[in-house]
Amino acid sequence: MTMCTATEPTTRVMNALKNSLVCYLQFARPWIGDAAKVGETIRLAAESHRTHVERLGKMIVNRHARVTSRAFPADFTGLNDLSLQYLLPLVIADAKQIIQLAEDAADALKFDAKGYELIADVIDSERGHLRMLQRAAACRPEKTTDGLKPTMRHTSISRDESDRTRRRKWRPSPTPSGAV
């Protein structure tokens, strides 16, 4: 794989991060309401995306390759002024797509140590953000009829399960024996 073609998967990941839903929500300013913790998680994920985009972009430019930039998907404009609680499942789905794209890029970059290392960092970071978003989705406000502030009810994710996935760093599947 030449350096020019090795940058193609990196460029795809860079554009996915740059134009992710969490980055778009930094401009759209959704209604936060009682979801301040979710808003903070999304803000941190967007900062992480910007950092990864800069690192990936520098690597591509240092290899004298072309950076092909994309814009936010037009569908995102329909998400303006919605609540974060409503948007949270969409943010989680977008994070999963980015992880899948990055894993595919890592497979394509097996013989490019620097590119592979950067993409592995993206995968680890994205998985951490995904866990935080999933925890936020598992805590949803209970409805009250007495007018008092709602309490949070935790659902579906166990502490043991989240601890196990937190400690696991992403590793690629082993290369089949005899493969070059």
C-alpha positions in Angstrom: 0.0 0.0 0.0 1.5 3.3 -1.0 1.5 6.3 1.3 -1.1 8.0 -0.9 -3.6 5.1 -0.6 -2.7 4.6 3.0 -4.0 8.1 3.7 -7.4 7.4 2.2 -8.8 5.5 5.3 -7.2 8.1 7.6 -9.0 10.9 5.6 -12.3 9.0 5.9 -11.9 8.8 9.7 -10.8 12.4 10.0 -13.9 13.6 8.1 -16.2 11.4 10.1 -14.8 12.9 13.3 -14.8 16.5 12.0 -18.4 16.2 10.8 -19.8 14.1 13.6 -23.1 14.8 15.3 -21.3 15.8 18.6 -19.3 18.4 16.7 -22.5 19.7 14.9 -24.2 20.0 18.3 -21.6 22.5 19.4 -23.0 24.9 16.7 -26.7 23.9 16.9 -27.0 24.5 20.6 -29.7 22.0 21.4 -32.1 22.4 24.4 -30.3 21.0 27.4 -32.9 21.1 30.1 -32.1 18.5 32.8 -29.4 16.9 30.6 -26.4 19.1 31.7 -24.3 16.0 32.3 -25.1 14.7 28.8 -24.2 18.1 27.4 -20.8 18.0 29.1 -20.1 14.5 27.8 -21.0 15.7 24.3 -18.8 18.8 24.7 -15.8 16.6 25.8 -16.4 14.2 22.9 -16.4 17.2 20.4 -13.1 18.5 21.9 -11.6 15.0 21.5 -12.8 14.9 17.9 -11.1 18.2 17.2 -7.8 17.0 18.7 -7.9 13.7 16.7 -8.8 15.7 13.5 -5.7 17.9 14.0 -3.4 14.9 14.6 -4.7 13.0 11.6 -4.6 16.1 9.4 -1.0 16.8 10.3 0.0 13.2 9.5 -1.7 13.4 6.1 -0.1 16.8 5.3 3.3 15.6 6.4 3.0 12.7 3.9 2.4 15.3 1.2 -1.0 13.8 0.6 -4.2 15.8 -0.2 -6.7 16.4 2.6 -10.2 16.1 1.1 -12.6 17.9 3.5 -16.3 17.3 3.7 -19.2 19.3 5.3 -21.7 18.3 7.9 -24.5 16.1 6.5 -27.5 18.2 5.4 -29.8 15.9 7.6 -28.3 17.4 10.7 -30.0 20.8 10.1 -33.3 19.1 11.0 -31.9 18.4 14.5 -31.6 22.1 15.5 -33.5 23.1 18.7 -34.3 19.6 19.8 -33.5 18.3 23.3 -30.3 16.4 24.1 -32.4 13.6 25.6 -34.1 13.2 22.3 -30.9 13.4 20.4 -28.9 11.0 22.6 -29.8 7.8 20.7 -28.7 9.5 17.4 -25.5 10.6 19.0 -24.9 7.0 20.2 -25.6 5.6 16.7 -23.2 8.1 15.2 -20.5 7.2 17.7 -20.9 3.5 16.8 -20.6 4.3 13.1 -17.4 6.2 13.7 -15.9 3.3 15.7 -16.8 0.9 12.9 -15.2 3.2 10.3 -12.1 3.6 12.4 -11.8 -0.2 12.9 -12.1 -0.7 9.2 -9.4 1.9 8.7 -7.2 0.2 11.3 -7.4 -3.0 9.3 -6.4 -1.2 6.1 -3.4 0.4 8.0 -1.9 -2.7 9.5 1.4 -2.0 7.7 1.5 1.7 8.5 2.7 2.0 12.1 2.1 5.7 12.6 -1.4 5.7 10.9 -2.4 2.6 12.8 -1.3 4.1 16.1 -3.3 7.3 15.5 -6.4 5.3 14.5 -6.1 3.0 17.5 -6.1 6.1 19.7 -9.3 7.3 18.0 -10.9 3.9 18.6 -10.0 3.9 22.3 -11.2 7.4 22.8 -14.4 6.9 20.9 -15.2 3.7 22.9 -14.7 5.7 26.1 -17.1 8.4 24.9 -19.6 5.8 23.7 -19.6 4.2 27.2 -20.3 7.6 28.8 -23.1 8.3 26.4 -24.6 4.9 27.0 -24.5 5.4 30.7 -26.2 8.8 30.2 -28.9 7.1 28.1 -29.4 4.4 30.8 -30.1 7.2 33.4 -33.4 8.7 32.4 -35.7 11.0 34.4 -38.7 9.4 36.0 -42.0 11.2 35.5 -43.5 12.7 38.6 -47.0 13.9 39.2 -46.3 16.0 42.3 -44.4 18.7 40.5 -41.1 17.9 42.2 -37.8 17.5 40.4 -37.5 14.1 38.7 -35.1 11.6 40.1 -32.8 9.5 38.0 -33.4 5.8 37.5 -30.5 3.7 36.4 -31.3 1.0 33.9 -29.7 -1.8 31.9 -26.0 -1.3 32.5 -24.3 -3.1 35.3 -21.2 -1.8 37.1 -19.4 -5.1 36.5 -20.1 -4.9 32.8 -18.9 -1.2 32.5 -15.8 -1.9 34.5 -14.8 -4.8 32.3 -15.2 -2.8 29.1 -13.4 0.2 30.5 -10.2 -1.8 31.1 -10.2 -3.4 27.7 -8.0 -1.5 25.2 -8.8 -2.0 21.6 -6.7 -4.6 19.9 -7.2 -5.7 16.3 -8.1 -9.3 15.4 -5.0 -11.4 14.7 -3.8 -11.7 11.1 -4.6 -15.1 9.7 -1.5 -17.3 9.6 0.1 -17.3 6.2 -1.3 -13.8 5.3 1.2 -11.3 4.0 
